[in-house]
Amino acid sequence: MDHFLYRDGVLCAEDVPVAEIAAAVGTPFYVYSTATLLRHYNLFDEALAGTDHVVCYAMKAASNQAILRTLAQAGAGMDVVSGGEYLRAKAAGVPGEKIVFSGVGKTAEEIRIALTGGIRQFNVESEPEMEVINAVAQDLGVIAPITVRVNPDVDAKTHAKIATGKSENKFGIPIARAPEVYARAASLPGLKVVGIDVHIGSQLTDLEPFRLAYSKVAELTEQLRAQGHDIHRLDLGGGLGIPYARSNEAPPLPLEYGAMIKETLGHLGCEIEIEPGRLIAGNAGLMVSKVIYVKSGEGRDFLILDGAMNDLIRPAMYDAYHDIVPVIEPAPGVEQRPYDIVGPVCETGDTFAKQRAMPPLNPGDLVAFRSAGAYGAVMSSEYNTRPLIPEVLVNGDQFAVIRERPTFDEIINRDTIPEWL
Ligand code: LLP
């Protein structure tokens, strides 16, 4: 459920007509709904009620500081995967003790930044990384809290580019080697083991892979405890999927996910951490774009938009489906026709949808890409020297620009020309 509904025939973001925002900031742009962000955060929080838990929002999904502060004020922690994300979370006002540091290749510099600013825990991804965390912690005279990310060799049954829990993936240490790695961790004076971490992939639409992975973590918890390790925190990663095509997808609900967590891990008495990103931000954001041209091709019509693959790369990168809806509600019974919906970038990959049934549209009409809040703005680029598009946050009847569109001068002046030219 989200807060982007038609009211009196016009698409609104909460109480603000989307066209009003377009008139104020120009197109294309991203718009987020505060109520939807909070609703989805609260669904997770409520799903884990009764267990000691923290919902650490995976800020890679949408990392604007206004979004981070909205969630942090509701009680969320953050899952970060780079020094930049760590500093951004701090700048948004998130305290270090609510920040979890994940990511496959943390550099010594990033580790230093986090240890200096305070950190809830590092999720260690490899033995060499563990040695570096220990060395930096010793150098700073502090103890680094860690979990080790285990790779449970579970098929997440999602797109290959976002599956992370199979043994052939680059993530974590093989679960069978965990006892050895935890023994090494216990021997390093700069580290304190606090628990276990697992994350098997993103956009999972079935609970079974999670259940399988979490059962393996439950067994490992008992095994490591028997070996004398103080395992009191389980970080279960993110990955719960969202319905992109409203009509035919019904991924499990956070409540069902929470019940499964309690069922598989509840008996261990551990603190539970989860790192959802997509489910919190995905349906809380639209990308709004304008039709520039309607072009009749050989046997097909193209809707050429002012938004492109550099603004929303998911269709080009993962063949992802996004609902695309007109901002003016079509009259009931209006005849739909198929369009190829494309951006102006000079490659065929810049295609958002093929033969998508849409009501008739004309140049100047606005369309909204639904479910674009997660992995939208954060993955955008200035390819073709197209400015990063603005981000807007709505809260009831108010809206604010939370990232401005840069000017062409700002973009161009970032280059420096060597003196020999
Ligand atoms: N925790 C870790 C360690 C992760 O690597 C990720 C996502 C998450 C949590 C959050 O997963 P979520 O709840 O958002 O599924 N760009 C891709 C998705 C990449 C996901 C990467 N890791 C896309 O647009 O589909």
Residues whose N, C-alpha, C, O or C-beta is under 5 A from the ligand:
A	BS01	LLP	A58 A61 S102 I162 H199 G201 S202 Q203 G237 G238 G239 L240 E275 P276 G277 R278 L279 R314 Y375
